[in-house]
Amino acid sequence: MSADSEIQFEYLSSESVSALNYQQQVLYSELWDDLIAYLRTQGKTPERGIGYEDSGIRPRVRRIHQVFEYAWNQDRLVLELTPEVADEFVNGLLEDTITKNNGEAYKRGSKRKLVNALESYFRFADTEWEPEVGFRDTAPAYASDPYNKRERGLLLNASFDYQSPPSYSNVLPEERDAWNAYLAQLLEKPKDEVSPDDWKALKTSWKYPALISTTLDAGWRAGMVGRLQTAFIDLDNGQIVIPAEVAIKNNERWKDELTTRSVKLLEKWLAQRSNKAKYDDSDHIWLNRKGNPYNSASLNDLLDSLMDAAGIEANGRKLTWHSIRHSTGMYVYDQERDLEMVAEILRHKSLEAARKYAHPTPEAKTEVLEDIQGGVSF
């Protein structure tokens, strides 16, 4: 690229965008200018139209650019950040696989500023994103609370009936008409084309039980659910094998062991999946109802519906898809008292990352309180 054709980026050197070709730089510069304008005019307090001073914009946008560079260095020449890329970056900070140029780990305060910058970016992009972990001065704190053991069972039970209509022949005409309207919207087809076969297919679907059961086993992050492919499944050995190129954060091959229950549910779902036209041109294990891979937003929507069906109340807790992962790590540690086991199951490269799950379960705290009570028992 000649000198007179170089594109100027406020606060950035030309070297920092050298991974992009000319056309990509043009598009990135447009996003960059819009981002800076947003931060100047409303980035600090959007609802009141209060922006940052220039002294606050420079470090914030450079941190955002650092996340773009992280993706570019992995041959993903993205021109907008996704929640999945952000989650990978934050977890890399947590596990200290993302470091300064000299190899030194970032301090917690620096990690927190990087997360704050990402939050600014997603407000600008009007995209829902919530970091799985935050960095306080004392220790990282997970942004989501764990489910308890009873709730884990309730989620799985609810998945068997999710979007499941009653028996076609056992409902009154007006109820059947209401169900047909609901199923038409769900299946994205005209109401008069909804057939008894559609009712039967939804009533016997193994899709959601297989998804929830394997997530309870492996603690899948939302981004990983969207990457899982049928070729990774090894039913004979009860495993899902994740290639290194898919396990981007870890850069190594991983094996996730599955419970007997999950193996059976996956087997049933794969047989059912093979007869669904939506999956004819897709290798993904699961697609959402629009035929796209799942992401954090669509999985959290699914989870909200399952919680409603299961009667699970948040009661002040922050319950998200990551809450399943948090609860899996918590209960593995409660049973084994082994951080290496937690790290292995949740695919962490460091024991420090696994240590965040080493805290008492709700049941353990209740048991302790019961043991120390005096006076009258009820």
Buried (B, 14 or more C-beta within 10 A) or exposed (E): EEEEEEBEBEBBEEEBBEBBEEEBBEEBBEBBEEBBEBBBEBBBEBEEEEBBEEEBBBEBBEBBBBBBEBBBEBEEEBBEBBBBBBBBBBBBBBBBBBEEEEEEBBEBEBBBBBBBBBBBBBBBBEBEBBBBBBBEEEEBEBBBBBBBBEBBEBBBBBBBBBBBBEEBEEBEEEEBEEBBEBBBEBBEEEEEEBEEEBBEBBBEBBBBBBBBBBBBBBBBBBBBBBBBBBEBBBBEEBBBBBEEEBBBBBEEEBBBBBBEBBBBBBBBBBEBBEEEEEBEEBEBBBBBEEEEBBBBBBBBEBBBBBBEBBEBEEEEBEBBBBBBBBBBBBBBBBEEEEBEBBBBBBBBBEEBBBBBBBBEBBEEEEEEEEEEEEEEEE
